[in-house]
Amino acid sequence: MRVVSEQQLVSILGGLPTECPRVVASGNFATPRALLAVADRALPRYRLFVLNAQPGLPDRDGVDLETPFVGAGMRGSPRLRYFPSRLSLVPLLLKQTLVPDIVLLHCSTPRDGTVSMGTEVNILPAAVEAARARGGIVVAQVNPHMPYVFGDGVLACDEIDYVLEAEEALGSPVPRPVADTSRTIGERVAHMVPDGATLQLGIGAIPDAVLGALSTRRGLAVWSEMFSDGVLRLHEAGALDETRPVTASFVFGSPELYAWTERNPRVVLLRSEKTNDPGVIASHPALISVNGALEVDLYGQANASRVRGEIYSGFGGQTDFVVGALHSPGGRAVIALPSWHPKADRSTVVPQLGSVTSFQHSFIVTEQGAAPIWGHDANEQARHIVEHAAHPDARESLREAGRALGLRLS
C-alpha cells in the first residue's frame, strides 16, 4: 500500500478513466469521512453506495446515491436509487450488478502487515473482491481511533492500493432513554429467551430493552447482523457463554464498546454472506431473532421498510434471520413493536399492509401482549393479533376490517 496526501489522492481519483465511477464506502457509523470528502473533491460525477448512511454524506448534483438500506443521510434525497435486497444477497449485487470502481475503507493502523476494517465488515470484503476483479482500486483511511477487530475484516496491507492517514473520532448513535413501552415489550420478549439461547437483535430501543432484561440469563451466545452496547452489558453481567465469540458483521455504539472490541478474541466480525446466511443461522440451536417493525397486519406480515409508500429503510437482515430462526431447533422469530404510534396517533396494527418486509413469524409482541403466529391457521393468527397485540382502542375496527377481508373474527 502507498501512503498518499489528500492532494495526491485527488489527482489519482480524478485521473481514473471511468466517467461516472461507482464508489462503495463503509457505512453505518464507520464511514471514512475524510477520505470521502477527498473523493467528492476529485470526482465531478460518481455513484455513491453506502449502507445505512448517516447524515453529512455528499448529496449534490453529480452524485447518485445508491443503497439497499436507507439511512438518515440518504432518506428523502431526490438522488436516491433504492435497490431492494436481503442483506445476505447484497454481495451478489456488488459482484453482478453494482460492481464498484472504487472502494473506500475505514481501517485501523497497521499491525504485523495487516489492517482491520474495524467496526464495519458487512458487505465490504465482497466489494473489495468485486473491485479487484474489475480492475478497480481500494483506498483506506487509516485512523488510530478505529479498533483492530478480528475476523473477515482483517486485510493484508498489500491488498490496499492507497492509504490516507486521517485521525477522526468514530461516530456513535445518540443515546436515548428506554421508554416504559419499550421496557415492557423488552421484558415480554425476554421471557421467551431460555438459558443457552443464541441471540440476534436488530436496531432500536426495543432490542436494547430486550438485552437489558436478560442480565440474569446464563450461557447466552450472540450470532447477529450487528450488536451494540447491550451485548457489552450482558458480558459484564456474566450472561454470555465465554466459550463462544460474539459474532456479527458490524457494530456501533459508545466509545466504551469500541474499546472493548480492540483485539478482543471474544469479538469476531464476519462478512454478511456468513452472518446472514439463513442456513448458517439455522445451525445455531434456540436462535431467538428479535426485530422491529413500523406496522404489522392481520395476516401476520410486517412492514419495516416503508412509510406511506415511501422507502424509509429496507429489508436489511430481517428476512434472513426470520427464515433462519424458524429453521433453528428451538428457535423463534419475534417481531416486536409498540401497539400505537404516538406521533401518527394511530394503531401500528393495520388490516392489510401495502408493503411487506417479512412474514410467517413465531410471535408478534407489543406492550399489550404476545400474539402467537406460527402453527395457527389464518383466522386464529388474526384473532391473536387483535386480542393480544393490538391496542384496545383499535380492536373493534380491526375486527370489522378483518371480516371485510374474509377473516373469521369473533
GULODREN-474810 format. One line per 10 residues: number of its first residue (from 1); their letters; for each residue x, y, z of C-alpha. Coordinates in steps of 0.001 Angstrom, whole numbers, plus 500000, padded with zeros to 6 digits. Layout:
<recs>
NUM) A) X/Y/Z ~ ...
</recs>
This chain:
<recs>
1) MRVVSEQQLV) 500000/500000/500000 ~ 501136/503516/499267 ~ 500567/506348/501731 ~ 499430/509480/499893 ~ 498454/513041/500731 ~ 494997/514461/500095 ~ 496235/516328/497033 ~ 497917/513243/495605 ~ 494724/511262/496117 ~ 492672/513958/494373
11) SILGGLPTEC) 494957/513582/491333 ~ 494772/509776/491433 ~ 490988/509592/491688 ~ 490453/512436/489250 ~ 492607/510621/486693 ~ 490514/507459/486591 ~ 489187/506687/483099 ~ 485602/505974/484177 ~ 483349/508997/483595 ~ 480948/508193/486449
21) PRVVASGNFA) 482605/505629/488741 ~ 480771/503706/491422 ~ 482216/504356/494885 ~ 481429/501883/497677 ~ 482218/503188/501161 ~ 481930/501860/504709 ~ 478519/502682/506158 ~ 476688/502920/509466 ~ 478925/504810/511929 ~ 482180/503762/510231
31) TPRALLAVAD) 482112/505955/507111 ~ 485626/507329/506342 ~ 484536/510952/506201 ~ 487927/512487/505492 ~ 488511/510033/502666 ~ 485035/510512/501237 ~ 485484/514296/501270 ~ 488630/513894/499140 ~ 486771/511635/496710 ~ 483972/514179/496456
41) RALPRYRLFV) 486503/516905/495543 ~ 488155/514697/492935 ~ 485083/513306/491170 ~ 482617/515692/489456 ~ 480213/512775/488900 ~ 480020/509466/490701 ~ 477671/506914/492198 ~ 477937/506526/495979 ~ 476929/503184/497518 ~ 476680/503171/501326
51) LNAQPGLPDR) 474643/501021/503735 ~ 472649/502892/506406 ~ 474327/506201/505545 ~ 474395/508714/508383 ~ 473931/512495/507957 ~ 476720/514537/506433 ~ 477483/512479/503333 ~ 477826/514188/499929 ~ 474397/514793/498403 ~ 474701/517165/495446
61) DGVDLETPFV) 474126/517326/491720 ~ 476503/514857/490138 ~ 476238/512324/492974 ~ 473812/509424/492551 ~ 473101/507820/495932 ~ 472685/504023/495895 ~ 471763/501646/498697 ~ 469691/498589/499650 ~ 469275/500000/503179 ~ 468446/503683/503576
71) GAGMRGSPRL) 469870/505633/506489 ~ 469213/509172/507650 ~ 471962/510501/505356 ~ 470115/509378/502204 ~ 466488/509274/503315 ~ 464280/511548/501202 ~ 467030/512557/498775 ~ 465812/513127/495190 ~ 469046/511481/494017 ~ 468410/508208/495864
81) RYFPSRLSLV) 468316/504896/493982 ~ 466990/502200/496323 ~ 467803/498574/495445 ~ 465567/496141/497363 ~ 467655/493234/498616 ~ 468151/490982/501585 ~ 471457/491840/503204 ~ 472756/488304/502594 ~ 472372/488902/498840 ~ 473924/492392/498654
91) PLLLKQTLVP) 477386/490899/497974 ~ 475907/489341/494818 ~ 474578/492754/493810 ~ 478098/494143/494072 ~ 479619/491305/492077 ~ 476947/491081/489374 ~ 475013/494337/489001 ~ 476510/497207/491007 ~ 480208/496494/490531 ~ 482407/499092/492284
101) DIVLLHCSTP) 485211/501019/490623 ~ 486491/502447/493928 ~ 486174/501052/497456 ~ 486750/503402/500387 ~ 487520/501653/503670 ~ 487918/502949/507220 ~ 490689/500932/508836 ~ 492833/500574/511926 ~ 496509/501388/511928 ~ 498686/498543/510549
111) RDGTVSMGTE) 499674/495640/512788 ~ 502035/492885/511603 ~ 501473/493705/507939 ~ 497680/493839/508247 ~ 494910/496330/508933 ~ 491388/495729/510212 ~ 488169/497183/508833 ~ 487299/497642/512478 ~ 483665/498132/513391 ~ 482272/497634/509859
121) VNILPAAVEA) 482880/494442/507855 ~ 479440/493711/506418 ~ 479485/493715/502582 ~ 482944/495323/502294 ~ 485013/492158/501647 ~ 482739/491406/498695 ~ 483118/494996/497476 ~ 486920/494699/497615 ~ 486837/491427/495679 ~ 484449/492826/493069
131) ARARGGIVVA) 486567/495956/492575 ~ 489711/493871/492233 ~ 488062/491640/489613 ~ 487022/494733/487653 ~ 490430/496403/487846 ~ 489216/498986/490348 ~ 491112/500438/493290 ~ 490905/500069/497057 ~ 491679/503083/499254 ~ 491793/503073/503058
141) QVNPHMPYVF) 491579/505835/505597 ~ 493871/504699/508392 ~ 492649/506060/511707 ~ 494199/505379/515137 ~ 490711/505579/516686 ~ 489446/502608/514642 ~ 489803/499409/516698 ~ 491569/496363/515309 ~ 488778/493765/515311 ~ 489353/490121/514423
151) GDGVLACDEI) 487515/488317/511637 ~ 486907/488783/507921 ~ 487766/492482/508073 ~ 491472/491798/508537 ~ 493317/492640/505300 ~ 496933/492278/504282 ~ 498387/495729/503639 ~ 499234/494774/500052 ~ 495507/494332/499339 ~ 495114/498128/499639
161) DYVLEAEEAL) 496306/500407/496850 ~ 496411/503771/498621 ~ 496237/504956/502215 ~ 495197/508332/503561 ~ 496252/508860/507175 ~ 493493/510839/508862 ~ 492502/510890/512517 ~ 488836/511322/513393 ~ 486585/510233/516227 ~ 484237/507363/515445
171) GSPVPRPVAD) 480561/508191/515321 ~ 478094/506843/517867 ~ 474296/506767/517869 ~ 472647/509328/520117 ~ 471778/507556/523396 ~ 468073/507588/524132 ~ 466375/506654/527402 ~ 464315/503482/527264 ~ 460627/504403/527376 ~ 458198/502467/529554
181) TSRTIGERVA) 456534/500924/526488 ~ 459845/499642/525128 ~ 460807/498320/528550 ~ 457521/496405/528854 ~ 457943/494894/525382 ~ 461557/494033/526145 ~ 460541/492176/529289 ~ 457851/490231/527395 ~ 460342/489150/524746 ~ 462982/488303/527347
191) HMVPDGATLQ) 460606/485721/528853 ~ 460892/483824/525555 ~ 464684/483560/525799 ~ 465958/480489/527687 ~ 469415/479973/529137 ~ 471802/478869/526395 ~ 469919/480612/523591 ~ 471629/482332/520668 ~ 470547/485932/520130 ~ 470023/488098/517078
201) LGIGAIPDAV) 468656/491545/517744 ~ 468042/494364/515313 ~ 468498/498088/515733 ~ 466414/500193/518094 ~ 465042/500822/521548 ~ 463115/497567/521845 ~ 466028/495233/521022 ~ 468114/497236/523501 ~ 465374/496786/526105 ~ 465349/493019/525463
211) LGALSTRRGL) 469082/492838/526134 ~ 468619/494899/529285 ~ 466153/492322/530603 ~ 468459/489327/530065 ~ 471196/490006/532605 ~ 470189/487036/534793 ~ 470340/484503/531946 ~ 473371/482291/531573 ~ 475136/480675/528638 ~ 473808/483082/526007
221) AVWSEMFSDG) 475526/483430/522636 ~ 475282/486154/520016 ~ 475098/485471/516271 ~ 473744/488634/514744 ~ 473952/491091/511902 ~ 475047/493760/514379 ~ 475313/494472/518075 ~ 475611/497487/520331 ~ 476234/498315/523996 ~ 473562/495954/525308
231) VLRLHEAGAL) 475783/492987/524461 ~ 478664/494509/526416 ~ 476322/494844/529404 ~ 475444/491111/529097 ~ 479148/490282/529062 ~ 479676/492335/532218 ~ 476732/490589/533899 ~ 478173/487138/533175 ~ 475250/486208/530931 ~ 477320/485197/527889
241) DETRPVTASF) 478864/481820/527140 ~ 482593/482555/527435 ~ 483472/479721/525038 ~ 481626/481252/522078 ~ 482687/484560/520487 ~ 480200/487357/519974 ~ 479740/487175/516198 ~ 478268/489816/513905 ~ 479141/491744/510738 ~ 479195/495274/512153
251) VFGSPELYAW) 478963/497091/515462 ~ 478077/500575/516590 ~ 477682/502132/519970 ~ 479665/504034/522585 ~ 483434/504646/522702 ~ 483481/502128/525561 ~ 482044/499475/523225 ~ 484581/500253/520524 ~ 487397/499963/523075 ~ 486039/496540/524128
261) TERNPRVVLL) 486321/495227/520574 ~ 490015/496204/520255 ~ 491956/492953/519629 ~ 489385/491130/521738 ~ 489220/487399/520901 ~ 485673/487410/522316 ~ 484503/489502/519319 ~ 484558/488348/515690 ~ 483130/490334/512774 ~ 482408/488293/509643
271) RSEKTNDPGV) 481247/489153/506150 ~ 477479/489336/505769 ~ 477322/486285/503466 ~ 478232/484263/506562 ~ 476382/486011/509378 ~ 473176/486391/507357 ~ 473100/483036/505572 ~ 469758/481511/506667 ~ 471274/478017/506604 ~ 474125/479056/508903
281) IASHPALISV) 471685/480911/511158 ~ 469505/477775/511382 ~ 472512/475708/512506 ~ 472513/477534/515857 ~ 470112/475870/518312 ~ 467499/478035/520035 ~ 468270/481064/517901 ~ 465948/483846/519037 ~ 465602/486546/516384 ~ 464134/489855/517593
291) NGALEVDLYG) 463416/492581/515070 ~ 461255/495684/514986 ~ 458649/496876/512502 ~ 456749/500007/511613 ~ 453473/498110/511183 ~ 452023/494614/511194 ~ 448765/493400/509687 ~ 446104/490804/510389 ~ 447876/488310/508128 ~ 450908/488384/510427
301) QANASRVRGE) 453004/490343/507938 ~ 455473/493046/508987 ~ 456474/496288/507292 ~ 459847/497597/508428 ~ 460746/499355/505185 ~ 458243/501990/504045 ~ 456249/504885/505483 ~ 453177/505968/503500 ~ 454613/504155/500497 ~ 457986/505958/500595
311) IYSGFGGQTD) 461123/503980/501332 ~ 462295/504523/504916 ~ 464970/501858/505406 ~ 464937/498483/503608 ~ 464889/494732/504206 ~ 468246/494668/505960 ~ 468831/491310/507586 ~ 465314/490863/508938 ~ 464193/488378/506285 ~ 467443/486396/506574
321) FVVGALHSPG) 467081/485958/510327 ~ 463333/485308/510327 ~ 463866/482341/507986 ~ 466969/481138/509815 ~ 465344/481337/513255 ~ 462277/479400/512139 ~ 464535/476549/510968 ~ 466702/476635/514104 ~ 465899/473796/516570 ~ 464000/475576/519329
331) GRAVIALPSW) 464364/478893/517517 ~ 461831/481713/517397 ~ 461379/484700/515105 ~ 459883/487614/517037 ~ 458599/490912/515667 ~ 458358/493483/518461 ~ 456777/496940/518245 ~ 454515/499315/520202 ~ 450799/498813/519561 ~ 450243/502542/518987
341) HPKADRSTVV) 452285/505094/517046 ~ 452370/508214/519247 ~ 453443/510694/516548 ~ 450989/509479/513918 ~ 448386/508839/516673 ~ 447220/505588/515148 ~ 447428/501852/515574 ~ 450537/500069/514348 ~ 448362/497002/513710 ~ 446531/497559/510423
351) PQLGSVTSFQ) 444087/495375/508484 ~ 446313/494793/505454 ~ 449776/496058/504544 ~ 450657/497527/501189 ~ 454394/496943/501717 ~ 455717/493753/503310 ~ 459243/493222/504638 ~ 458806/489817/506291 ~ 456129/487299/507205 ~ 455500/483976/508962
361) HSFIVTEQGA) 456938/484886/512343 ~ 456726/482961/515603 ~ 455276/485814/517665 ~ 454270/489439/517335 ~ 454899/491199/520639 ~ 453685/494610/521805 ~ 453224/496134/525250 ~ 449696/494628/525139 ~ 450911/491034/524952 ~ 452377/488317/522721
371) APIWGHDANE) 450386/487055/519733 ~ 451412/483532/518680 ~ 451579/483185/514883 ~ 453409/480027/513835 ~ 451315/476861/513869 ~ 447936/478647/513883 ~ 445549/478960/510971 ~ 444991/482338/509323 ~ 441847/483109/511327 ~ 443488/482197/514633
381) QARHIVEHAA) 446519/484311/513743 ~ 444305/487318/513092 ~ 442379/486779/516341 ~ 445598/486524/518342 ~ 446947/489717/516775 ~ 443760/491633/517582 ~ 443358/490265/521100 ~ 446997/490170/522260 ~ 448981/492682/520177 ~ 446634/495457/519053
391) HPDARESLRE) 445836/498500/521158 ~ 442391/498220/522804 ~ 441208/501379/521021 ~ 441845/499730/517646 ~ 440496/496242/518252 ~ 436865/496665/517186 ~ 437723/498469/513967 ~ 440309/495788/513201 ~ 437695/493071/513709 ~ 435351/494815/511294
401) AGRALGLRLS) 438108/495298/508728 ~ 439186/491671/509149 ~ 435660/490388/508480 ~ 435548/492529/505340 ~ 438755/490779/504235 ~ 437098/487385/504734 ~ 438721/486520/508047 ~ 436534/484837/510646 ~ 436860/487036/513705 ~ 434530/486875/516694
</recs>
